[in-house]
């Protein structure tokens, strides 16, 4: 059985490879959910899509890009200096409804 590498497995390998470095470099990733942006404004305005999203996320709404920015700022800050090899899921609870 072959294992197909994913971006997440690559991220973990990089984190493991740099884990013992003397530079304090951390390697993490952000897994975004559904965020309302200019690119998908038509989808975000569609009541049918909004209903679908409401049923499939714990928060029942589109994410605001500022909410994603907060996660990224956290990972880039000193507050996350001991966080490495992690995937921070910012998806409004989507996976808990699969």
N, C-alpha and C positions, 0 to 999 in steps of 0.2 A: 504494500500500500504506500503510495507516494504522499508526501505532505507538501501542500502548496504554500509557499511562503506568503505571508500577508504583511502589510505595513506594520501591523502590531507586533508580529514576531520579529521583524527586522529591528524595530525600536527596542525591544527587549534585549536582543543580541548586542546592540550598540551599548545599551546601558550596562550590560554585564561586562563588555569589553573595556569600558571606561571606569567601571566601578572602583578599581583600586588606584585610580590616578591621583597624582599629588597636586592637581590643579583645582580640585573641587568642582569639576564639571558634572552637571547632572543632565540626564537625558530623559525627557518625558514627552508625552503626546496628549493632544486634546481630541476627543471623539465627539464631534458636534452632532446635534439632532436637527430638528427643523427650525430654521431661523428665518424670520421675515426680513428680506432684503430687497433692494431695488431689482435684483436679478429675477426674483420669483414673486414680484408684486401681484401678478395676475393670479397665481396660485393662492397667495395669502388672502386675496379678496374674494375667492370663490367659497360660497357658503357650504358647498358639498365637501370640499377639501377641509374646511374648518371643522365640520362635523366629524369627518374621518379622524382628524388629529385629536379632537376632543375625546374621542372614544379610546384612543390608543396612547395617550400620555397621562401620567398622574396629574400633571398641572393643567391639562386640557386646553392648551393654547400654543401658539407659535412662540419661539424664543425671541428675545430682543437682542440684537447684536451686542449691545452693551453688557449683557449677561455673559456672553462668550468672552468679551474683552476682560471682564473681571477674572475669569478663570486663567486666561493667558497671563495677565499681570501678576496673579498670585504665583504661578509657576516660575515666572521670571524674577520674582522678588526674593529677598533674603528670608522671608517667612517660609519658603519652600526649599531652603538650602539643604535639608536632609531628606528631600523627596527625590527619588530617582528610579527609573525603570517603571514608571506608572503611566497609565492611560486614564486621564480624567474625562469621564463621560459627562457631557453637558447636554442632556437630551430631554429634560423635563419628565423623566421616568418612563421613557418609551420602552426600554427593554423589559420592564416589569409587566408589560401588557402583551408580550408575545406569546 
